[in-house]
Amino acid sequence: MKSILGLVLLPLLVSLNHAVVAAEPKSEQAGLPAGWKLSEIEKEMPPYRAEGKVYVLAWMIKEDDRPLRVESCLVLKVLPGESEEGRWCLAHLYRHPLANEPKWGLSMTHVTGEPGTKYFPGLDIHHVERLKDRPNNKAIYAALGFEQVNWKFTLEDDWKLVGCGVCEDAWQAAIGEKPTKFFGAEK
């Protein structure tokens, strides 16, 4: 009786399993680390609450001796229509994965300087750049500076690299060119 019941139930369970798998959305981007959800990154990508296609172009996971672990990514959002600020938005997002509630956020740096400098008495730099034209590699790499997106393909001192990657397929789909910079290739 068990073997007959098994023969009847097995095809049913297999077909149910395939139905469940087929119903799951395939929205996650290839090349992202395990546990990363593109939908979570999309929610925190400026301009907030604006529709658009989001591409993770590159990612890095680093830690130091505190221990502090930081996951960060270089993200491009393509808005559906033209706007005064530009249709393309490039940003540096980060999160602390070991926090009680890890959440992606826009990278920001607060800088202060001497009286008479542009950094006095203090300035918050939000690491996001709007682009009016579809960016190519030259435009992307030009926007990676400290006062813009603040992204590097190198590791800062006192940090250890846990993992990194350039999402070549997403990069090419987003801007129409293959990336030419990779981690460890610049000093």
C-alpha positions as a printed NumPy array, in Angstrom:
array([[  0.   ,   0.   ,   0.   ],
       [  2.86 ,   2.413,   0.864],
       [  4.526,   1.931,  -2.509],
       [  1.248,   2.459,  -4.394],
       [  0.512,   5.578,  -2.351],
       [  4.069,   6.795,  -2.993],
       [  3.697,   6.265,  -6.728],
       [  0.503,   8.304,  -6.723],
       [  1.76 ,  11.106,  -4.451],
       [  5.268,  11.477,  -5.874],
       [  4.206,  12.952,  -9.265],
       [  1.755,  15.232,  -7.449],
       [  4.464,  16.533,  -5.089],
       [  6.925,  17.025,  -7.952],
       [  4.365,  18.997,  -9.97 ],
       [  3.461,  21.11 ,  -6.927],
       [  7.142,  21.809,  -6.295],
       [  7.634,  22.971,  -9.891],
       [  4.54 ,  25.17 ,  -9.648],
       [  5.894,  26.902,  -6.538],
       [  9.343,  27.387,  -8.066],
       [  7.836,  28.748, -11.276],
       [  5.714,  31.247,  -9.296],
       [  8.756,  32.833,  -7.59 ],
       [  9.825,  36.091,  -9.258],
       [ 13.239,  36.125, -10.97 ],
       [ 14.056,  39.748, -10.076],
       [ 17.427,  39.188,  -8.423],
       [ 20.443,  40.271, -10.441],
       [ 23.126,  37.738, -11.324],
       [ 26.522,  38.292,  -9.779],
       [ 25.376,  39.623,  -6.408],
       [ 26.565,  38.05 ,  -3.146],
       [ 24.384,  35.456,  -1.452],
       [ 21.725,  37.097,   0.675],
       [ 21.629,  40.353,  -1.258],
       [ 18.193,  41.277,  -2.564],
       [ 17.914,  43.705,  -5.432],
       [ 14.451,  44.674,  -4.184],
       [ 15.983,  45.963,  -0.91 ],
       [ 18.589,  47.973,  -2.801],
       [ 15.913,  49.418,  -5.123],
       [ 13.92 ,  50.755,  -2.146],
       [ 16.867,  52.806,  -0.889],
       [ 18.126,  54.036,  -4.258],
       [ 17.497,  57.714,  -4.99 ],
       [ 15.48 ,  59.358,  -6.276],
       [ 13.268,  57.762,  -3.654],
       [  9.821,  56.48 ,  -4.627],
       [ 10.619,  57.097,  -8.299],
       [ 10.101,  54.219, -10.69 ],
       [ 13.108,  53.05 , -12.638],
       [ 15.32 ,  50.129, -13.562],
       [ 18.103,  49.538, -11.037],
       [ 21.473,  47.958, -11.86 ],
       [ 24.148,  47.039,  -9.328],
       [ 27.345,  47.771, -11.246],
       [ 29.902,  46.743,  -8.597],
       [ 29.965,  45.58 ,  -4.988],
       [ 32.379,  45.218,  -2.08 ],
       [ 32.301,  43.638,   1.364],
       [ 34.978,  44.791,   3.795],
       [ 35.681,  44.592,   7.515],
       [ 38.093,  45.958,  10.067],
       [ 39.387,  44.896,  13.487],
       [ 36.553,  46.4  ,  15.618],
       [ 34.945,  44.216,  14.054],
       [ 32.848,  46.242,  11.648],
       [ 31.592,  44.736,   8.41 ],
       [ 30.363,  46.989,   5.617],
       [ 28.661,  45.916,   2.407],
       [ 28.557,  48.537,  -0.321],
       [ 27.535,  48.783,  -3.929],
       [ 27.738,  51.116,  -6.895],
       [ 24.231,  51.425,  -8.314],
       [ 22.745,  53.025, -11.422],
       [ 19.029,  53.815, -11.635],
       [ 17.516,  54.584, -15.018],
       [ 14.352,  56.651, -14.732],
       [ 11.617,  56.102, -17.318],
       [ 11.384,  59.728, -18.475],
       [ 13.538,  62.803, -18.896],
       [ 13.866,  65.212, -15.977],
       [ 15.638,  68.481, -15.274],
       [ 18.22 ,  66.765, -13.042],
       [ 18.874,  63.918, -15.476],
       [ 17.377,  60.533, -16.203],
       [ 20.294,  58.496, -14.814],
       [ 21.191,  58.38 , -11.133],
       [ 24.492,  56.884,  -9.929],
       [ 24.906,  56.274,  -6.2  ],
       [ 27.006,  54.527,  -3.569],
       [ 24.846,  52.538,  -1.141],
       [ 26.014,  50.695,   1.965],
       [ 24.741,  48.675,   4.903],
       [ 26.042,  47.023,   8.059],
       [ 24.971,  43.375,   7.611],
       [ 25.633,  42.433,  11.247],
       [ 23.312,  45.133,  12.614],
       [ 20.044,  44.063,  14.243],
       [ 18.14 ,  45.37 ,  11.228],
       [ 20.552,  45.709,   8.303],
       [ 19.208,  48.291,   5.868],
       [ 20.712,  49.849,   2.772],
       [ 21.368,  53.562,   2.874],
       [ 22.931,  56.27 ,   0.751],
       [ 26.609,  56.764,   1.542],
       [ 27.304,  60.159,   3.059],
       [ 30.377,  61.897,   4.459],
       [ 30.442,  64.866,   6.819],
       [ 33.538,  66.993,   6.299],
       [ 34.782,  70.063,   8.128],
       [ 37.527,  72.459,   7.172],
       [ 39.366,  75.577,   8.149],
       [ 37.613,  78.969,   8.05 ],
       [ 37.621,  80.316,   4.5  ],
       [ 37.395,  76.869,   2.853],
       [ 34.305,  75.403,   1.237],
       [ 34.188,  72.795,   4.012],
       [ 33.82 ,  75.364,   6.831],
       [ 31.917,  75.104,   9.118],
       [ 30.887,  71.703,   7.782],
       [ 29.398,  70.022,   4.768],
       [ 27.403,  66.826,   4.273],
       [ 28.296,  65.148,   1.008],
       [ 25.652,  62.733,  -0.245],
       [ 27.36 ,  60.29 ,  -2.586],
       [ 24.955,  60.442,  -5.507],
       [ 25.268,  61.926,  -8.975],
       [ 22.522,  62.68 , -11.5  ],
       [ 23.49 ,  62.425, -15.165],
       [ 21.588,  64.104, -17.993],
       [ 22.859,  61.81 , -20.75 ],
       [ 23.128,  58.033, -20.798],
       [ 26.51 ,  57.483, -19.172],
       [ 29.372,  55.673, -20.829],
       [ 32.424,  54.342, -19.01 ],
       [ 34.133,  57.74 , -19.13 ],
       [ 31.144,  59.429, -17.435],
       [ 30.769,  56.669, -14.825],
       [ 34.463,  56.711, -13.893],
       [ 34.496,  60.539, -13.812],
       [ 31.624,  60.495, -11.292],
       [ 33.405,  58.229,  -8.779],
       [ 35.279,  61.056,  -6.99 ],
       [ 35.018,  61.855,  -3.285],
       [ 32.586,  64.76 ,  -3.693],
       [ 30.434,  62.734,  -6.067],
       [ 29.769,  59.009,  -5.642],
       [ 32.941,  58.256,  -3.61 ],
       [ 33.567,  54.788,  -5.034],
       [ 36.956,  53.144,  -5.512],
       [ 38.055,  49.838,  -6.941],
       [ 40.723,  49.701,  -4.227],
       [ 40.574,  49.04 ,  -0.51 ],
       [ 41.312,  51.747,   2.046],
       [ 44.01 ,  51.215,   4.669],
       [ 43.015,  49.322,   7.847],
       [ 40.287,  47.332,   6.047],
       [ 40.289,  43.701,   4.972],
       [ 38.534,  42.645,   1.812],
       [ 35.915,  39.946,   2.323],
       [ 34.627,  39.946,  -1.257],
       [ 34.142,  42.165,  -4.286],
       [ 32.941,  42.071,  -7.835],
       [ 32.049,  44.007, -10.938],
       [ 28.704,  42.929, -12.393],
       [ 29.803,  42.934, -16.017],
       [ 26.471,  41.86 , -17.53 ],
       [ 24.506,  44.489, -15.57 ],
       [ 27.127,  47.135, -16.379],
       [ 26.881,  46.445, -20.106],
       [ 23.067,  46.287, -20.021],
       [ 22.909,  49.632, -18.179],
       [ 25.344,  51.713, -20.221],
       [ 26.035,  49.725, -23.38 ],
       [ 29.762,  49.26 , -22.709],
       [ 31.771,  46.633, -20.889],
       [ 33.514,  47.851, -17.71 ],
       [ 37.225,  48.561, -17.968],
       [ 38.081,  48.986, -14.274],
       [ 38.127,  46.13 , -11.809],
       [ 39.175,  45.58 ,  -8.215],
       [ 42.91 ,  45.283,  -7.725],
       [ 43.693,  46.808, -11.109],
       [ 44.446,  50.359,  -9.908],
       [ 46.783,  51.667,  -7.251]])
